[in-house]
Amino acid sequence: MTLDPHLTIENYQTALKEGSAEPYDWWHYCAACIEKREPEVQAWEALAPRLPALPSEVDVGSVPLYGVPVGIKDIIDTTDMPITWGTRGYLSSPGAQLNAALVTLLEENGALIMGKTVSTEFAYFTPGKTHNPHDPTRTPGGSSSGSAAAVAAGMVPLAFGTQTAGSMIRPASYCGVFGFKPTFGTLSCDGVKPFAASLDTLGWFARHIDDVCTTFSALTKAPPIPALDNLKGVRVGIRSLPVDEPLAPDVKQALANAQERFENAGAEIVPLSLDARYEALVEHQKVVMAYEASQALASEYHHYAAQMGIKLVELIEEGRATSFERYIEAKRATSQMQQALSQVFSEQVDIILAASAQGEAPKGLDATGDPIYCRAWTLLGVPCLNLPLSQGSAGMPVGVQIIADRWQDKMLLQVARTLMKMS
């Protein structure tokens, strides 16, 4: 079968069932793409040492991800590949005793693990080696740097990462792909290196919204998510958090472009009122992340502080200096605002349209950008999806994110699938 960048997982499954494709066709296509693009992009920490086996107890095309090559962020346990947690070698393991729960679920659904993608150090700010596929002089974002870049470069159709602040949505915006962070707790983080246990969320990148939906249904056992005829009756509110952070012209234009698409699809743009309490969520997220990271990385800090990146050390020390009372204050505020936001979704809007990042991917590889527009939503545990709809003034991708209430993931994805079908 001749593969092209527009191939979707559903189309590949159909080709397998019809006999016009073989189970390892996509794997070999991706392997050739990696050989071509990896020297420039450097998205991979390790590649699979051998061709993975497909489930023997199922028929070709009978499981939803059969033969689909997948990238796995290098903080997720695998038994047959080394784990470095983005430390660039000062801490590593030849492999785990067991695969992470996610990896097992993917394999049971027929996915082929292509390799481990580059992570920033312990999924925080210290950059890895990865370059932005659209411009190698720019960052791909972080912390799921390699996963976003691998998908954007065509090396795999699907790659997994994590988000604790903005580590899915921001790199998806910078690299011009779909990035989906589901409701907190949707997928088990068993076998994933923790950073902040009440924030860490597994998500995935894809070039097609159809593949985001297919993967959601495969991993959660949810019914298929079809596109609607239009978005009539869908209420869309526009609001980025924090409100007082000025939006760059490229971001304003991206939001305007997205609003126009929603209106053309029949959605209603409605005024959105969020009170002043939402402004404090960014600072609350920083408190929770620092406090929990200082506990999760206590052993690593004790043994390797001298080798850790400066920003990571600063965060851990900030967390160690944070009082339990301040942490609980942030946690209580989170619970209150989750309830308040649910009321907003019930009474005012169905989804929120917001900025994904501060603009195009910044020049240079010594930083991964600022997650400021993702912190509040991550703290609240709501599902977020980056839509790669626009380009900035330098021709680089600029995404926007759409957000729904907790456990409204299916609705959010259906809205996105409908929007993209009509665009």
N, C-alpha and C positions, 0 to 999 in steps of 0.2 A: 504493500500500500504506500502511495506517495503521501507524505504528511506535509501539512502546511501550518503556519502559525494560527490559523483560524479554526483548527480542529478543536472540538470540545470533547469532554469526557463522554457525554451521551452519544455523540457521533461515533466515537471510537468503539464504544460498546456495541452499537448497531453494526458497525463494520465487522467486528469480531463474530457476532452472531451470524451475519450473512456470509462469512468466509472470505471477505475481501481484505481482511487484515489478519496478521498473525499476532499472538500474545506479546511478543517482544519487539514488535515493530517500533513502538513509541520509545522504548528503552534505547534502542540502537540509534534512533533519530536524535534523542537527547544527548547520548554519549558523543555523537559527532559534533553537536553544537557546543558541548562543554570543551571538547578538544580545540575547537576554533576560537571560542570567546574567553575561556578561563584565564589565559595568560594576561589579558587586559583587565578583566573584571575581578578576578580572584574572589569568587563567591564561596568557594568550598574549603572546608577545613580537612575533610577526608572523603574519599569516594569509596563506594562499596567494594570490598576486595574481590567479589565474585558476582556473577549473575544471580540475583536472588531467585529462589524457587517460588513458583505460583502455587496457590492452594490446590492440592491434588484431589480433594474430595468434592470439588465443584466443577461444573461445566464452564467452558469458555463463555465469557460474557454474562454469567449468571449472578455475579456479585458486582456492585455498582462501580468499583474502582479497579476492575480487573485489568492488569497490565499498565496501570497509570504510574509513571515515574514520579517520585515525591522526594523533596528535600526536607531535612530535619535539622532544626537549629541545634547547635553544639552545646546546649545545656540539657538536652533530652537524651536519656539513657538508651544506648543500643549495646548489644552483646558483641557484635562483630566489627565494631569500629571504635577507635579511640575517642575519648572525651577530654576536652581541655577547658571547657567552660569559658572560652574566650580569653584565657590567661596567657596566651602566646608561649606556653611551655613551662611556666614555673609551677603549675599544678596540672597533672594529667593522669589519666587512667587508660589502660589498654582496652577497656570495655567494661560494661556492667554485668552483674550476674544474671539480671533479667532485663528484657526490654521494658521501656516505659509503657504504661497502659496504652497511650496513644499509638505507639509503634505496633503493638499487638493488634489493636483494632484496625489499623490501616492494612496490615498484612492479612487479617481475616477477611477484609473487604477486597482483597486482590491487589492492593497497591504494591509497587516495587520501590523499596527504599534506595534511592540513587546515591545518597551520601549525607554527610553532616555539613551544614552550611555555617558560615562564619557568624559568630556572635561577638558583641562587645564584651568586655571583661565582666563576667558574672551578670551579663545582661544589664549593665549600667552604661556609663558614658564613655569609658576609655575605648577609642575606636579600634577596630580590627583592620585587616588589610584590604577590605573590599572597596572597589571603586563604583561610582554610579555608571550603569551601562550606557546612559545617554550622553555622558560627558565624564571621562575618567579623571578629570581634575576636580570633580565635585564629590561630596559625600553621598552615599546611598541612604543616609539616615541610620538610626539605630533604635534599639539594640539588635533587632532582627535583620541586620544588614545583609548578610549573605542570602537569606531566604527571599527577601524582596528583590535583590539584584539578580538572583538566579532565575526567578520567574520573568522579570522584565527583559532579561537577555535571551529568553527562549530556551534556557537550559533544562528546565522542567516546567510542566504545566501547573504544578501545585507545590507549595512549600509551606512549612509550618514554622511559626514563631511564637513569641509570648509578648504580652503587654502588661507592664506594671505602671507605667506613666503614659508613654505614647509610642511604644516600641513596635506596634503594628501599623497604626494609622499614619504616623509620620513617614517612615520609609516607603509605605505604599504611595503616599503623595509624591515624595521625591522621585520615586522610580516609575511612576505612571502605571500602577497596577491596582487591581482591587485588593483591599486588605480588610479582612473581617475579624473583628473582636467580638465574639458572642457574649451573651450574658454571663457574668461571673459564675463559675461553677458548672457550666454546661459540659465541659470535658474535664475528666480527671487529670490532675497534675501529678499523679503518682509516677515517680521516675523522672520528674522534671526538677532541676536544681532550684530550690526556693530562693526568692529574694525578699518578697513581702507577701506573706501567705494570704492576706485578705484582699490583695490586689492582683496577684499573678493570674493571668488568664491566657490559655492557649487559643491561638487563632491561626488563620491561614491566608496565603496570597494566591491569586490566580489572575490570568489575563482576561478571563471571561466571567461575567456574572453567572452564567449558566453553571460553570464549574464550582463556584462558591456554593450555589444552591444544591447541586448534586452531592457535594462533599458533606454539607450540613445534614442532609437526609441520610446519607450513608453512615455517618458516625453517631447520629442521635436516634436513628430509627424513626425519624419523623416522615410523614408522607411526602411525596414529591411536591415541589413548589412551582406551580405553573405561573406563567405570566397572565395578567388580566388583559382585557380588551383596552382599558384605559384607567386613569387614576381619578375619575370623577368620584367625589365624596371623600377623598383623602385630604386631610388638613395638614398643611406644612407651615411650621413656624420657623423663622430664621433668627438664630441667636447663638453667638459664640461666647464661650466662657474662658477667661474673664471678660466682662463687657468693657472694662476700662482699658483694655489692651488695644492700641490702635491697629487697625488692619492695614496691611500694605496694599498698594494699588492692584497688584497681581491677584491677591486674595479677594479683594472686593469684586474684581472682574470675574473671578472663578465662581463666586457666590451668585453674582448676577446672571452668569451663563446657566448655572444650575437652576436658578429660580425660573428662568425663561423656559427651560426644558420641562420643568414640572408643570408650569402653566399650560404649555402646549399639549401636555399629556392629560390635561383635564383636572389636575390637582388645584386645590384652593390655597392660596397664600394668605395666612391669617396673622393678625397681630399677636405677638407672644409676650406675655408679661411674666417676668421672673423677678422676684423681690431681691433686696440687697443681701440676703443670707447666702445666695448662690456665689457671691463674690468671694466669700471666705473659703470656698471649697478647694481652691488651688493650694492655699497654705495648709489646709487640713490634710490634703493628699501628701504634701511634702513631709509633714510630721509623721503620718502613718508609715510612709515608705521608709524613712530614716530609722524610725524606732524598730520596725520589724526587720529591716535589713541588718541592723546591728546585732540582732539576735540570731538570724538565720546564718550570718557569716561570721559568727563569733570565733569559730575554730580557725577559719581561713585568716581572719585578721590577726589572731594570736600568733600564727606560725609564719605568715607571709606579708605582714603589713609593710615591710621594707621594700617588697617587690610589687606591691599593688599600685595601681594608678592613683594619682594625687586626688582626683575627684571622688574616687571610691572610698579612699581613706577618710576624706573629709566628711562624706555622708555617714559612714559608720560611726565616726567620732561624734558627729552631730546627734545621731540616734542614741548613742551611749549617754549623751548629756541631756537627753530629753526625759522629762519626768513622766512617771506613769500617769499622773493627773492630766498632763497635757495630751498624752496619747488618748486617754479615755474621753477627754473633751472632744477630740477630733472624731473619735469613733461614734460618740453620741450624736454629734452634729451630722455625721454621715447618715445615720439611721433616720434622723428627723427629715433630712433633705430627700432621702429616697422616697419617703412617704409623700412629701410635698410635691416631688416631681411626678409621682404616679397620679396625683390629683390633677396636675397640669396636663398630663397626657389624657386623662379621662375627660376633662372639661374643655380644654382649649385646642389641642393639636393631636395628630396621630404620630407624626414624626417631626424631628427638629433637624434643620439644615444648618451646618456650622463649618467653620474653618477647620482644616486638618492640620495645617502647619503655617508658619509665618510667611511662606512664599516658596519660591523655587529652592532646590537644594543648594546650600551655600558652597562657595568655592573652598577648596582645600579639604584635606583628609585628617586634620588634627582634631576635629570635633564632628558631632553627628546631628547638630541642630537642637532646637529647643522644643520640648514637648508641651509647651504651655497650654495649647488649645485642646489637649487631650486629658490633662490631669483630672479635671473635675468629673468628666464623664467616666473615666476609669474608676475613680473613687466611688462613684455611685453604682458601679457594676452593671451599667446598661449596655445593650448591644450597639456597636458602632461599625459603620462600613464606609471605607474610603471609596469615592467615586472618581476615577481618573478622567475628568471631563474637559480639562482646560490646559493651556500652556501659558507660561509667563512671558515677560518681555524679552528674556534671553532664549526663548524656545524650549525651556525645560518644563516638565510636567508640574502642574499645580492642582492638587486634588481638593475636594470638599468631602466632609463626612455627613452621613445621615445617621440619626440616633432614634431609638425607640425606647419604650419602657422596658423594664426587666421582663424577660420571658416572652417578649413580643418579637423574637428573632425571625420567625417565619413570616410575619407580616412585613417586617423591615425588608427582608430579602425579596419578597414578592413585589413590593413597591419598586425596589431597585431593578428587578428583572423586567418588570413592565416598562419602567422608564427607559431602560436601555433598548428594549425591543422597539419602542416608539421613536427613538432618537435617530 
